[in-house]
Amino acid sequence: MNEIYLHTCIFKLPSTEPIWDEENGGWTDGQQGEEVELRCRAVPNGSGKQALNKDGVSIVYAFDLAFPAGTPNIPADTLITITGLDNVKLFEGRILRFQKGIYHSIGWV
C-alpha cells in the first residue's frame, strides 16, 4: 500500500507554569514544552486559495495539510516546521487553522 502522509510536521507544545496546590500547601512543577512530530501530507497552494485565520481575516495560505485520523489538536498560531522525505525543510511558520475530521484532520499554514 502506498503511504499518503509523506511529510513530517514538527511543533512544540507550550510549557506550563508551576502552580500552587492548596491541598498539600506546595508548588506543583510546570511541564516543559514537548516537541511533537506528526506524519502529514503537505500540498502547496499554487492557485492562491484563501483561508480564515483565527481573527476571521481571509488570507492566502502556503500549504494545505492533511493528517491521519486521531491526530491531536494543533492550536492556531503554533509555530510548525514541515519537512519532506529527505528531512529538507519545506516550510516554517504558524498554523492558521486546524480542523479535526472523521477520517483525517486538516490544517492550513
Jmol script that loads the backbone (N, CA, C; Angstrom):
load data "model"
ATOM      1  N   MET A   1       0.837  -1.175   0.000  1.00  0.00           N
ATOM      2  CA  MET A   1       0.000   0.000   0.000  1.00  0.00           C
ATOM      3  C   MET A   1       0.885   1.242   0.000  1.00  0.00           C
ATOM      4  N   ASN A   2       0.475   2.247  -0.723  1.00  0.00           N
ATOM      5  CA  ASN A   2       1.239   3.486  -0.799  1.00  0.00           C
ATOM      6  C   ASN A   2       0.987   4.344   0.431  1.00  0.00           C
ATOM      7  N   GLU A   3       2.051   4.954   0.914  1.00  0.00           N
ATOM      8  CA  GLU A   3       1.952   5.880   2.042  1.00  0.00           C
ATOM      9  C   GLU A   3       1.487   7.230   1.515  1.00  0.00           C
ATOM     10  N   ILE A   4       0.436   7.806   2.118  1.00  0.00           N
ATOM     11  CA  ILE A   4      -0.057   9.099   1.640  1.00  0.00           C
ATOM     12  C   ILE A   4       0.427  10.260   2.502  1.00  0.00           C
ATOM     13  N   TYR A   5       0.951   9.963   3.696  1.00  0.00           N
ATOM     14  CA  TYR A   5       1.456  11.011   4.580  1.00  0.00           C
ATOM     15  C   TYR A   5       2.978  11.011   4.502  1.00  0.00           C
ATOM     16  N   LEU A   6       3.497  11.696   3.480  1.00  0.00           N
ATOM     17  CA  LEU A   6       4.919  11.643   3.153  1.00  0.00           C
ATOM     18  C   LEU A   6       5.762  12.700   3.857  1.00  0.00           C
ATOM     19  N   HIS A   7       5.133  13.643   4.520  1.00  0.00           N
ATOM     20  CA  HIS A   7       5.856  14.738   5.147  1.00  0.00           C
ATOM     21  C   HIS A   7       5.774  14.629   6.664  1.00  0.00           C
ATOM     22  N   THR A   8       6.575  15.444   7.350  1.00  0.00           N
ATOM     23  CA  THR A   8       6.574  15.471   8.808  1.00  0.00           C
ATOM     24  C   THR A   8       6.293  16.884   9.274  1.00  0.00           C
ATOM     25  N   CYS A   9       5.379  17.012  10.223  1.00  0.00           N
ATOM     26  CA  CYS A   9       5.040  18.293  10.852  1.00  0.00           C
ATOM     27  C   CYS A   9       5.636  18.266  12.263  1.00  0.00           C
ATOM     28  N   ILE A  10       6.474  19.238  12.572  1.00  0.00           N
ATOM     29  CA  ILE A  10       7.142  19.304  13.871  1.00  0.00           C
ATOM     30  C   ILE A  10       6.718  20.593  14.561  1.00  0.00           C
ATOM     31  N   PHE A  11       6.294  20.483  15.810  1.00  0.00           N
ATOM     32  CA  PHE A  11       5.956  21.669  16.590  1.00  0.00           C
ATOM     33  C   PHE A  11       6.205  21.386  18.059  1.00  0.00           C
ATOM     34  N   LYS A  12       6.223  22.432  18.851  1.00  0.00           N
ATOM     35  CA  LYS A  12       6.480  22.305  20.277  1.00  0.00           C
ATOM     36  C   LYS A  12       5.238  22.710  21.050  1.00  0.00           C
ATOM     37  N   LEU A  13       4.802  21.823  21.953  1.00  0.00           N
ATOM     38  CA  LEU A  13       3.670  22.138  22.813  1.00  0.00           C
ATOM     39  C   LEU A  13       4.090  23.231  23.802  1.00  0.00           C
ATOM     40  N   PRO A  14       3.164  24.112  24.192  1.00  0.00           N
ATOM     41  CA  PRO A  14       3.529  25.174  25.128  1.00  0.00           C
ATOM     42  C   PRO A  14       3.873  24.609  26.504  1.00  0.00           C
ATOM     43  N   SER A  15       4.809  25.240  27.190  1.00  0.00           N
ATOM     44  CA  SER A  15       5.144  24.827  28.546  1.00  0.00           C
ATOM     45  C   SER A  15       4.121  25.411  29.513  1.00  0.00           C
ATOM     46  N   THR A  16       4.016  24.806  30.687  1.00  0.00           N
ATOM     47  CA  THR A  16       3.081  25.291  31.706  1.00  0.00           C
ATOM     48  C   THR A  16       3.863  25.834  32.893  1.00  0.00           C
ATOM     49  N   GLU A  17       3.277  26.776  33.570  1.00  0.00           N
ATOM     50  CA  GLU A  17       3.897  27.404  34.736  1.00  0.00           C
ATOM     51  C   GLU A  17       3.658  26.546  35.982  1.00  0.00           C
ATOM     52  N   PRO A  18       4.560  26.636  36.997  1.00  0.00           N
ATOM     53  CA  PRO A  18       4.278  25.970  38.275  1.00  0.00           C
ATOM     54  C   PRO A  18       3.025  26.579  38.908  1.00  0.00           C
ATOM     55  N   ILE A  19       2.245  25.755  39.586  1.00  0.00           N
ATOM     56  CA  ILE A  19       1.028  26.266  40.237  1.00  0.00           C
ATOM     57  C   ILE A  19       1.043  25.886  41.721  1.00  0.00           C
ATOM     58  N   TRP A  20       0.383  26.694  42.520  1.00  0.00           N
ATOM     59  CA  TRP A  20       0.278  26.459  43.955  1.00  0.00           C
ATOM     60  C   TRP A  20      -0.843  25.464  44.224  1.00  0.00           C
ATOM     61  N   ASP A  21      -0.524  24.391  44.952  1.00  0.00           N
ATOM     62  CA  ASP A  21      -1.507  23.366  45.292  1.00  0.00           C
ATOM     63  C   ASP A  21      -1.993  23.616  46.712  1.00  0.00           C
ATOM     64  N   GLU A  22      -3.262  24.019  46.856  1.00  0.00           N
ATOM     65  CA  GLU A  22      -3.840  24.348  48.160  1.00  0.00           C
ATOM     66  C   GLU A  22      -3.930  23.125  49.071  1.00  0.00           C
ATOM     67  N   GLU A  23      -4.144  21.936  48.503  1.00  0.00           N
ATOM     68  CA  GLU A  23      -4.329  20.733  49.320  1.00  0.00           C
ATOM     69  C   GLU A  23      -3.074  20.340  50.074  1.00  0.00           C
ATOM     70  N   ASN A  24      -1.936  20.343  49.383  1.00  0.00           N
ATOM     71  CA  ASN A  24      -0.714  19.922  50.069  1.00  0.00           C
ATOM     72  C   ASN A  24       0.163  21.111  50.498  1.00  0.00           C
ATOM     73  N   GLY A  25      -0.249  22.326  50.159  1.00  0.00           N
ATOM     74  CA  GLY A  25       0.496  23.511  50.586  1.00  0.00           C
ATOM     75  C   GLY A  25       1.850  23.664  49.927  1.00  0.00           C
ATOM     76  N   GLY A  26       1.966  23.233  48.690  1.00  0.00           N
ATOM     77  CA  GLY A  26       3.239  23.349  47.982  1.00  0.00           C
ATOM     78  C   GLY A  26       3.030  23.619  46.503  1.00  0.00           C
ATOM     79  N   TRP A  27       4.139  23.825  45.829  1.00  0.00           N
ATOM     80  CA  TRP A  27       4.111  24.091  44.403  1.00  0.00           C
ATOM     81  C   TRP A  27       4.098  22.792  43.620  1.00  0.00           C
ATOM     82  N   THR A  28       3.331  22.770  42.557  1.00  0.00           N
ATOM     83  CA  THR A  28       3.350  21.670  41.593  1.00  0.00           C
ATOM     84  C   THR A  28       4.144  22.152  40.383  1.00  0.00           C
ATOM     85  N   ASP A  29       5.152  21.368  40.011  1.00  0.00           N
ATOM     86  CA  ASP A  29       6.027  21.770  38.913  1.00  0.00           C
ATOM     87  C   ASP A  29       5.269  21.944  37.613  1.00  0.00           C
ATOM     88  N   GLY A  30       5.694  22.923  36.817  1.00  0.00           N
ATOM     89  CA  GLY A  30       5.166  23.096  35.470  1.00  0.00           C
ATOM     90  C   GLY A  30       5.797  22.073  34.542  1.00  0.00           C
ATOM     91  N   GLN A  31       5.249  21.942  33.372  1.00  0.00           N
ATOM     92  CA  GLN A  31       5.765  20.991  32.380  1.00  0.00           C
ATOM     93  C   GLN A  31       6.540  21.721  31.299  1.00  0.00           C
ATOM     94  N   GLN A  32       7.642  21.146  30.880  1.00  0.00           N
ATOM     95  CA  GLN A  32       8.400  21.678  29.756  1.00  0.00           C
ATOM     96  C   GLN A  32       7.615  21.438  28.474  1.00  0.00           C
ATOM     97  N   GLY A  33       7.751  22.350  27.527  1.00  0.00           N
ATOM     98  CA  GLY A  33       7.112  22.153  26.229  1.00  0.00           C
ATOM     99  C   GLY A  33       7.728  20.959  25.521  1.00  0.00           C
ATOM    100  N   GLU A  34       6.902  20.042  25.082  1.00  0.00           N
ATOM    101  CA  GLU A  34       7.356  18.814  24.442  1.00  0.00           C
ATOM    102  C   GLU A  34       7.325  18.970  22.925  1.00  0.00           C
ATOM    103  N   GLU A  35       8.376  18.497  22.240  1.00  0.00           N
ATOM    104  CA  GLU A  35       8.386  18.549  20.781  1.00  0.00           C
ATOM    105  C   GLU A  35       7.586  17.372  20.232  1.00  0.00           C
ATOM    106  N   VAL A  36       6.716  17.657  19.270  1.00  0.00           N
ATOM    107  CA  VAL A  36       5.837  16.644  18.685  1.00  0.00           C
ATOM    108  C   VAL A  36       6.151  16.532  17.198  1.00  0.00           C
ATOM    109  N   GLU A  37       6.241  15.291  16.707  1.00  0.00           N
ATOM    110  CA  GLU A  37       6.411  15.023  15.276  1.00  0.00           C
ATOM    111  C   GLU A  37       5.215  14.217  14.800  1.00  0.00           C
ATOM    112  N   LEU A  38       4.554  14.717  13.761  1.00  0.00           N
ATOM    113  CA  LEU A  38       3.389  14.042  13.191  1.00  0.00           C
ATOM    114  C   LEU A  38       3.595  13.810  11.706  1.00  0.00           C
ATOM    115  N   ARG A  39       3.096  12.680  11.206  1.00  0.00           N
ATOM    116  CA  ARG A  39       3.088  12.434   9.771  1.00  0.00           C
ATOM    117  C   ARG A  39       1.990  13.286   9.151  1.00  0.00           C
ATOM    118  N   CYS A  40       2.246  13.844   7.980  1.00  0.00           N
ATOM    119  CA  CYS A  40       1.230  14.655   7.308  1.00  0.00           C
ATOM    120  C   CYS A  40       1.468  14.621   5.800  1.00  0.00           C
ATOM    121  N   ARG A  41       0.532  15.197   5.078  1.00  0.00           N
ATOM    122  CA  ARG A  41       0.680  15.411   3.638  1.00  0.00           C
ATOM    123  C   ARG A  41       0.557  16.913   3.425  1.00  0.00           C
ATOM    124  N   ALA A  42       1.590  17.517   2.867  1.00  0.00           N
ATOM    125  CA  ALA A  42       1.611  18.966   2.633  1.00  0.00           C
ATOM    126  C   ALA A  42       1.504  19.216   1.127  1.00  0.00           C
ATOM    127  N   VAL A  43       0.434  19.923   0.732  1.00  0.00           N
ATOM    128  CA  VAL A  43       0.202  20.234  -0.682  1.00  0.00           C
ATOM    129  C   VAL A  43       0.318  21.748  -0.851  1.00  0.00           C
ATOM    130  N   PRO A  44       1.277  22.209  -1.675  1.00  0.00           N
ATOM    131  CA  PRO A  44       1.432  23.655  -1.871  1.00  0.00           C
ATOM    132  C   PRO A  44       0.164  24.286  -2.445  1.00  0.00           C
ATOM    133  N   ASN A  45      -0.111  25.498  -2.014  1.00  0.00           N
ATOM    134  CA  ASN A  45      -1.252  26.255  -2.520  1.00  0.00           C
ATOM    135  C   ASN A  45      -0.786  27.033  -3.740  1.00  0.00           C
ATOM    136  N   GLY A  46      -0.869  26.412  -4.903  1.00  0.00           N
ATOM    137  CA  GLY A  46      -0.393  27.043  -6.126  1.00  0.00           C
ATOM    138  C   GLY A  46      -1.401  27.958  -6.793  1.00  0.00           C
ATOM    139  N   SER A  47      -2.647  27.912  -6.339  1.00  0.00           N
ATOM    140  CA  SER A  47      -3.685  28.681  -7.019  1.00  0.00           C
ATOM    141  C   SER A  47      -4.143  29.910  -6.243  1.00  0.00           C
ATOM    142  N   GLY A  48      -3.500  30.213  -5.124  1.00  0.00           N
ATOM    143  CA  GLY A  48      -3.851  31.411  -4.365  1.00  0.00           C
ATOM    144  C   GLY A  48      -5.142  31.304  -3.569  1.00  0.00           C
ATOM    145  N   LYS A  49      -5.531  30.073  -3.183  1.00  0.00           N
ATOM    146  CA  LYS A  49      -6.729  29.905  -2.358  1.00  0.00           C
ATOM    147  C   LYS A  49      -6.532  30.588  -1.016  1.00  0.00           C
ATOM    148  N   GLN A  50      -7.645  30.914  -0.354  1.00  0.00           N
ATOM    149  CA  GLN A  50      -7.579  31.634   0.915  1.00  0.00           C
ATOM    150  C   GLN A  50      -8.243  30.829   2.026  1.00  0.00           C
ATOM    151  N   ALA A  51      -7.839  31.119   3.270  1.00  0.00           N
ATOM    152  CA  ALA A  51      -8.442  30.529   4.467  1.00  0.00           C
ATOM    153  C   ALA A  51      -8.581  31.628   5.510  1.00  0.00           C
ATOM    154  N   LEU A  52      -9.498  31.404   6.441  1.00  0.00           N
ATOM    155  CA  LEU A  52      -9.683  32.370   7.525  1.00  0.00           C
ATOM    156  C   LEU A  52      -8.684  32.078   8.630  1.00  0.00           C
ATOM    157  N   ASN A  53      -8.021  33.135   9.128  1.00  0.00           N
ATOM    158  CA  ASN A  53      -7.163  32.927  10.280  1.00  0.00           C
ATOM    159  C   ASN A  53      -7.987  33.092  11.548  1.00  0.00           C
ATOM    160  N   LYS A  54      -7.340  33.046  12.729  1.00  0.00           N
ATOM    161  CA  LYS A  54      -8.108  32.997  13.981  1.00  0.00           C
ATOM    162  C   LYS A  54      -8.919  34.251  14.267  1.00  0.00           C
ATOM    163  N   ASP A  55      -8.573  35.401  13.662  1.00  0.00           N
ATOM    164  CA  ASP A  55      -9.378  36.605  13.889  1.00  0.00           C
ATOM    165  C   ASP A  55     -10.400  36.850  12.782  1.00  0.00           C
ATOM    166  N   GLY A  56     -10.575  35.870  11.885  1.00  0.00           N
ATOM    167  CA  GLY A  56     -11.618  35.951  10.870  1.00  0.00           C
ATOM    168  C   GLY A  56     -11.215  36.627   9.580  1.00  0.00           C
ATOM    169  N   VAL A  57      -9.959  37.051   9.463  1.00  0.00           N
ATOM    170  CA  VAL A  57      -9.484  37.704   8.248  1.00  0.00           C
ATOM    171  C   VAL A  57      -9.074  36.626   7.243  1.00  0.00           C
ATOM    172  N   SER A  58      -9.487  36.781   6.003  1.00  0.00           N
ATOM    173  CA  SER A  58      -9.168  35.835   4.949  1.00  0.00           C
ATOM    174  C   SER A  58      -7.786  36.154   4.380  1.00  0.00           C
ATOM    175  N   ILE A  59      -6.884  35.154   4.384  1.00  0.00           N
ATOM    176  CA  ILE A  59      -5.524  35.358   3.866  1.00  0.00           C
ATOM    177  C   ILE A  59      -5.135  34.190   2.959  1.00  0.00           C
ATOM    178  N   VAL A  60      -4.193  34.438   2.077  1.00  0.00           N
ATOM    179  CA  VAL A  60      -3.666  33.397   1.197  1.00  0.00           C
ATOM    180  C   VAL A  60      -2.705  32.543   2.024  1.00  0.00           C
ATOM    181  N   TYR A  61      -2.888  31.240   1.994  1.00  0.00           N
ATOM    182  CA  TYR A  61      -2.040  30.346   2.771  1.00  0.00           C
ATOM    183  C   TYR A  61      -1.015  29.664   1.870  1.00  0.00           C
ATOM    184  N   ALA A  62       0.012  29.045   2.483  1.00  0.00           N
ATOM    185  CA  ALA A  62       1.102  28.429   1.724  1.00  0.00           C
ATOM    186  C   ALA A  62       0.854  26.954   1.417  1.00  0.00           C
ATOM    187  N   PHE A  63       0.328  26.182   2.391  1.00  0.00           N
ATOM    188  CA  PHE A  63       0.149  24.745   2.220  1.00  0.00           C
ATOM    189  C   PHE A  63      -1.183  24.295   2.810  1.00  0.00           C
ATOM    190  N   ASP A  64      -1.819  23.315   2.142  1.00  0.00           N
ATOM    191  CA  ASP A  64      -2.898  22.511   2.717  1.00  0.00           C
ATOM    192  C   ASP A  64      -2.220  21.353   3.430  1.00  0.00           C
ATOM    193  N   LEU A  65      -2.633  21.053   4.647  1.00  0.00           N
ATOM    194  CA  LEU A  65      -2.059  19.924   5.375  1.00  0.00           C
ATOM    195  C   LEU A  65      -3.149  18.902   5.664  1.00  0.00           C
ATOM    196  N   ALA A  66      -2.819  17.626   5.530  1.00  0.00           N
ATOM    197  CA  ALA A  66      -3.724  16.538   5.888  1.00  0.00           C
ATOM    198  C   ALA A  66      -2.996  15.643   6.879  1.00  0.00           C
ATOM    199  N   PHE A  67      -3.701  15.232   7.935  1.00  0.00           N
ATOM    200  CA  PHE A  67      -3.138  14.393   8.987  1.00  0.00           C
ATOM    201  C   PHE A  67      -4.008  13.150   9.138  1.00  0.00           C
ATOM    202  N   PRO A  68      -3.431  12.026   9.586  1.00  0.00           N
ATOM    203  CA  PRO A  68      -4.241  10.822   9.794  1.00  0.00           C
ATOM    204  C   PRO A  68      -5.269  11.018  10.908  1.00  0.00           C
ATOM    205  N   ALA A  69      -6.296  10.192  10.908  1.00  0.00           N
ATOM    206  CA  ALA A  69      -7.315  10.239  11.969  1.00  0.00           C
ATOM    207  C   ALA A  69      -6.637  10.026  13.313  1.00  0.00           C
ATOM    208  N   GLY A  70      -7.132  10.702  14.336  1.00  0.00           N
ATOM    209  CA  GLY A  70      -6.577  10.557  15.678  1.00  0.00           C
ATOM    210  C   GLY A  70      -5.431  11.505  15.987  1.00  0.00           C
ATOM    211  N   THR A  71      -5.102  12.388  15.051  1.00  0.00           N
ATOM    212  CA  THR A  71      -4.049  13.361  15.285  1.00  0.00           C
ATOM    213  C   THR A  71      -4.492  14.336  16.379  1.00  0.00           C
ATOM    214  N   PRO A  72      -3.611  14.638  17.349  1.00  0.00           N
ATOM    215  CA  PRO A  72      -4.006  15.604  18.383  1.00  0.00           C
ATOM    216  C   PRO A  72      -4.196  16.995  17.791  1.00  0.00           C
ATOM    217  N   ASN A  73      -5.001  17.796  18.464  1.00  0.00           N
ATOM    218  CA  ASN A  73      -5.286  19.153  18.020  1.00  0.00           C
ATOM    219  C   ASN A  73      -4.013  20.003  18.035  1.00  0.00           C
ATOM    220  N   ILE A  74      -3.821  20.823  17.003  1.00  0.00           N
ATOM    221  CA  ILE A  74      -2.716  21.775  16.961  1.00  0.00           C
ATOM    222  C   ILE A  74      -3.331  23.162  17.111  1.00  0.00           C
ATOM    223  N   PRO A  75      -3.033  23.861  18.210  1.00  0.00           N
ATOM    224  CA  PRO A  75      -3.643  25.181  18.414  1.00  0.00           C
ATOM    225  C   PRO A  75      -3.248  26.171  17.322  1.00  0.00           C
ATOM    226  N   ALA A  76      -4.193  27.040  16.938  1.00  0.00           N
ATOM    227  CA  ALA A  76      -3.902  28.082  15.956  1.00  0.00           C
ATOM    228  C   ALA A  76      -2.743  28.935  16.452  1.00  0.00           C
ATOM    229  N   ASP A  77      -1.934  29.400  15.529  1.00  0.00           N
ATOM    230  CA  ASP A  77      -0.785  30.270  15.791  1.00  0.00           C
ATOM    231  C   ASP A  77       0.421  29.527  16.367  1.00  0.00           C
ATOM    232  N   THR A  78       0.384  28.182  16.357  1.00  0.00           N
ATOM    233  CA  THR A  78       1.523  27.389  16.801  1.00  0.00           C
ATOM    234  C   THR A  78       2.582  27.405  15.699  1.00  0.00           C
ATOM    235  N   LEU A  79       3.833  27.613  16.073  1.00  0.00           N
ATOM    236  CA  LEU A  79       4.938  27.601  15.113  1.00  0.00           C
ATOM    237  C   LEU A  79       5.219  26.157  14.725  1.00  0.00           C
ATOM    238  N   ILE A  80       5.166  25.860  13.421  1.00  0.00           N
ATOM    239  CA  ILE A  80       5.416  24.497  12.942  1.00  0.00           C
ATOM    240  C   ILE A  80       6.471  24.511  11.846  1.00  0.00           C
ATOM    241  N   THR A  81       7.092  23.350  11.677  1.00  0.00           N
ATOM    242  CA  THR A  81       8.042  23.127  10.595  1.00  0.00           C
ATOM    243  C   THR A  81       7.574  21.911   9.813  1.00  0.00           C
ATOM    244  N   ILE A  82       7.527  22.023   8.496  1.00  0.00           N
ATOM    245  CA  ILE A  82       7.163  20.911   7.612  1.00  0.00           C
ATOM    246  C   ILE A  82       8.429  20.464   6.898  1.00  0.00           C
ATOM    247  N   THR A  83       8.733  19.161   6.998  1.00  0.00           N
ATOM    248  CA  THR A  83       9.900  18.620   6.298  1.00  0.00           C
ATOM    249  C   THR A  83       9.447  17.569   5.295  1.00  0.00           C
ATOM    250  N   GLY A  84      10.266  17.383   4.251  1.00  0.00           N
ATOM    251  CA  GLY A  84       9.971  16.417   3.210  1.00  0.00           C
ATOM    252  C   GLY A  84      10.565  15.059   3.511  1.00  0.00           C
ATOM    253  N   LEU A  85      10.559  14.194   2.503  1.00  0.00           N
ATOM    254  CA  LEU A  85      11.040  12.824   2.659  1.00  0.00           C
ATOM    255  C   LEU A  85      12.492  12.744   3.110  1.00  0.00           C
ATOM    256  N   ASP A  86      13.303  13.640   2.616  1.00  0.00           N
ATOM    257  CA  ASP A  86      14.729  13.611   2.940  1.00  0.00           C
ATOM    258  C   ASP A  86      15.084  14.596   4.060  1.00  0.00           C
ATOM    259  N   ASN A  87      14.119  14.940   4.899  1.00  0.00           N
ATOM    260  CA  ASN A  87      14.270  15.864   6.029  1.00  0.00           C
ATOM    261  C   ASN A  87      14.684  17.270   5.628  1.00  0.00           C
ATOM    262  N   VAL A  88      14.409  17.650   4.394  1.00  0.00           N
ATOM    263  CA  VAL A  88      14.649  19.015   3.943  1.00  0.00           C
ATOM    264  C   VAL A  88      13.461  19.864   4.382  1.00  0.00           C
ATOM    265  N   LYS A  89      13.743  21.026   4.971  1.00  0.00           N
ATOM    266  CA  LYS A  89      12.690  21.899   5.445  1.00  0.00           C
ATOM    267  C   LYS A  89      11.942  22.497   4.261  1.00  0.00           C
ATOM    268  N   LEU A  90      10.622  22.272   4.204  1.00  0.00           N
ATOM    269  CA  LEU A  90       9.781  22.824   3.149  1.00  0.00           C
ATOM    270  C   LEU A  90       9.135  24.135   3.575  1.00  0.00           C
ATOM    271  N   PHE A  91       8.812  24.238   4.873  1.00  0.00           N
ATOM    272  CA  PHE A  91       8.083  25.408   5.360  1.00  0.00           C
ATOM    273  C   PHE A  91       8.292  25.546   6.854  1.00  0.00           C
ATOM    274  N   GLU A  92       8.381  26.795   7.299  1.00  0.00           N
ATOM    275  CA  GLU A  92       8.372  27.089   8.727  1.00  0.00           C
ATOM    276  C   GLU A  92       7.507  28.316   8.934  1.00  0.00           C
ATOM    277  N   GLY A  93       6.520  28.200   9.784  1.00  0.00           N
ATOM    278  CA  GLY A  93       5.614  29.309  10.043  1.00  0.00           C
ATOM    279  C   GLY A  93       4.526  28.895  11.007  1.00  0.00           C
ATOM    280  N   ARG A  94       3.524  29.719  11.119  1.00  0.00           N
ATOM    281  CA  ARG A  94       2.444  29.499  12.085  1.00  0.00           C
ATOM    282  C   ARG A  94       1.233  28.859  11.406  1.00  0.00           C
ATOM    283  N   ILE A  95       0.612  27.919  12.098  1.00  0.00           N
ATOM    284  CA  ILE A  95      -0.578  27.277  11.554  1.00  0.00           C
ATOM    285  C   ILE A  95      -1.755  28.246  11.706  1.00  0.00           C
ATOM    286  N   LEU A  96      -2.509  28.409  10.638  1.00  0.00           N
ATOM    287  CA  LEU A  96      -3.642  29.327  10.640  1.00  0.00           C
ATOM    288  C   LEU A  96      -4.862  28.701  11.305  1.00  0.00           C
ATOM    289  N   ARG A  97      -5.170  27.467  10.901  1.00  0.00           N
ATOM    290  CA  ARG A  97      -6.337  26.758  11.429  1.00  0.00           C
ATOM    291  C   ARG A  97      -6.072  25.275  11.401  1.00  0.00           C
ATOM    292  N   PHE A  98      -6.746  24.571  12.290  1.00  0.00           N
ATOM    293  CA  PHE A  98      -6.665  23.117  12.339  1.00  0.00           C
ATOM    294  C   PHE A  98      -8.077  22.607  12.575  1.00  0.00           C
ATOM    295  N   GLN A  99      -8.471  21.579  11.839  1.00  0.00           N
ATOM    296  CA  GLN A  99      -9.835  21.066  11.936  1.00  0.00           C
ATOM    297  C   GLN A  99      -9.811  19.548  11.962  1.00  0.00           C
ATOM    298  N   LYS A 100     -10.403  18.968  13.009  1.00  0.00           N
ATOM    299  CA  LYS A 100     -10.493  17.509  13.107  1.00  0.00           C
ATOM    300  C   LYS A 100     -11.647  17.008  12.250  1.00  0.00           C
ATOM    301  N   GLY A 101     -11.432  15.882  11.599  1.00  0.00           N
ATOM    302  CA  GLY A 101     -12.475  15.241  10.812  1.00  0.00           C
ATOM    303  C   GLY A 101     -12.655  13.806  11.243  1.00  0.00           C
ATOM    304  N   ILE A 102     -13.564  13.107  10.598  1.00  0.00           N
ATOM    305  CA  ILE A 102     -13.829  11.709  10.942  1.00  0.00           C
ATOM    306  C   ILE A 102     -12.713  10.807  10.421  1.00  0.00           C
ATOM    307  N   TYR A 103     -12.300  11.026   9.177  1.00  0.00           N
ATOM    308  CA  TYR A 103     -11.317  10.155   8.548  1.00  0.00           C
ATOM    309  C   TYR A 103      -9.906  10.722   8.563  1.00  0.00           C
ATOM    310  N   HIS A 104      -9.785  12.017   8.697  1.00  0.00           N
ATOM    311  CA  HIS A 104      -8.494  12.672   8.792  1.00  0.00           C
ATOM    312  C   HIS A 104      -8.717  14.101   9.320  1.00  0.00           C
ATOM    313  N   SER A 105      -7.625  14.765   9.658  1.00  0.00           N
ATOM    314  CA  SER A 105      -7.690  16.170  10.091  1.00  0.00           C
ATOM    315  C   SER A 105      -6.971  17.014   9.055  1.00  0.00           C
ATOM    316  N   ILE A 106      -7.346  18.303   9.012  1.00  0.00           N
ATOM    317  CA  ILE A 106      -6.736  19.188   8.030  1.00  0.00           C
ATOM    318  C   ILE A 106      -6.254  20.476   8.715  1.00  0.00           C
ATOM    319  N   GLY A 107      -5.316  21.120   8.073  1.00  0.00           N
ATOM    320  CA  GLY A 107      -4.805  22.375   8.585  1.00  0.00           C
ATOM    321  C   GLY A 107      -4.300  23.229   7.444  1.00  0.00           C
ATOM    322  N   TRP A 108      -4.046  24.491   7.742  1.00  0.00           N
ATOM    323  CA  TRP A 108      -3.549  25.441   6.756  1.00  0.00           C
ATOM    324  C   TRP A 108      -2.410  26.231   7.371  1.00  0.00           C
ATOM    325  N   VAL A 109      -1.339  26.411   6.606  1.00  0.00           N
ATOM    326  CA  VAL A 109      -0.202  27.236   7.054  1.00  0.00           C
ATOM    327  C   VAL A 109       0.149  28.253   5.991  1.00  0.00           C
TER     328      VAL A 109
END
end "model"
wireframe off; spacefill off
backbone 0.3
color backbone group
